[in-house]
């Protein structure tokens, strides 16, 4: 077990006067598919979107935070993430399959919980608000990745998906982007408020971390979106602007309304 997780567990027990519970190190595995087809950097995947276009990912990364395992009775237990100072720190993990057109795979989230019988997993897609509006050039990894940052006011790109898309096998490629992050933000650095957090809440059942994989399905994310064309005033896809073609992406991530709905999201599933 990582030293930081041991200290956190010991401190919690000291406050309650209880003997430390046996600790369990957990590794959550993630994968990205388009339906049942694995997705990889620069590999063309057919049959995606409203017109069944082909896509080639050029950049595919996302942050997860607030990770909890769920017991048989529904109680949530936070996963104390390992502080590896490369891919995870401060309770935030960066998952990556493709970065700037290069294969850059990191597909696990690791941490510690008290030993127990866990049947589900819940997490947020994105960076917590308390960390979302700082200077990425000064932040510790993995929050120092400037390619995953808009500005101190708008904060991080919680999900970055840059694709080349093809309406037909021999068609010229089009660039199509999905950049998810908080919007309608105002205020000074360190005191920024966003009217729309755009931080999807994911809740998955029948999940055994020893056996199962958490799958992000791009076919489901883009099912009702024409990724081979653009809205008249949106030349690049969905970057959460009012003029962008984001309605299908927002619905797939369960972001309709004022609060994220784990029940409404269709992108993440258990395999």
LINNORTA-V669055 format. One record per residue. PSI is psi in whole degrees, -180 to 180 (NA if undefined). Layout:
[[PSI] [PSI]]
//
This chain:
[[143] [147] [-40] [-41] [-38] [-44] [-42] [-43] [-42] [-39] [-42] [-40] [-35] [-37] [-35] [-15] [8] [154] [143] [133] [149] [136] [151] [124] [131] [137] [118] [129] [137] [155] [157] [131] [169] [97] [-120] [3] [122] [144] [134] [161] [128] [3] [129] [132] [125] [168] [38] [139] [180] [-25] [14] [42] [166] [147] [151] [105] [135] [-25] [126] [101] [151] [154] [145] [151] [176] [48] [130] [143] [149] [126] [175] [-31] [1] [-5] [139] [138] [117] [140] [115] [103] [140] [138] [83] [-5] [22] [-58] [-16] [139] [158] [31] [11] [137] [141] [127] [139] [141] [-25] [130] [117] [40] [6] [144] [125] [83] [123] [109] [28] [153] [127] [145] [-169] [140] [161] [144] [138] [180] [101] [134] [-3] [174] [143] [144] [166] [141] [105] [-172] [133] [150] [-33] [-19] [0] [-9] [54] [-170] [110] [-25] [-16] [-9] [158] [154] [144] [17] [8] [12] [100] [-24] [-12] [25] [138] [-66] [167] [-31] [-47] [-25] [-150] [156] [110] [-37] [129] [120] [104] [128] [151] [133] [151] [119] [-28] [161] [-38] [12] [156] [143] [151] [145] [130] [130] [144] [111] [110] [133] [177] [148] [171] [50] [146] [163] [180] [163] [131] [-10] [43] [140] [139] [130] [-32] [109] [-34] [45] [94] [141] [124] [129] [119] [134] [175] [48] [121] [112] [-22] [-27] [-33] [163] [142] [119] [130] [119] [109] [-28] [-41] [-39] [-39] [15] [-39] [13] [135] [98] [0] [5] [174] [152] [154] [-38] [17] [87] [-4] [-6] [-128] [106] [28] [18] [155] [-27] [-4] [161] [78] [-3] [-42] [-40] [-45] [-44] [-42] [-30] [3] [33] [6] [139] [-174] [-20] [144] [144] [108] [-32] [-27] [-23] [143] [0] [-44] [138] [171] [137] [NA]]
//
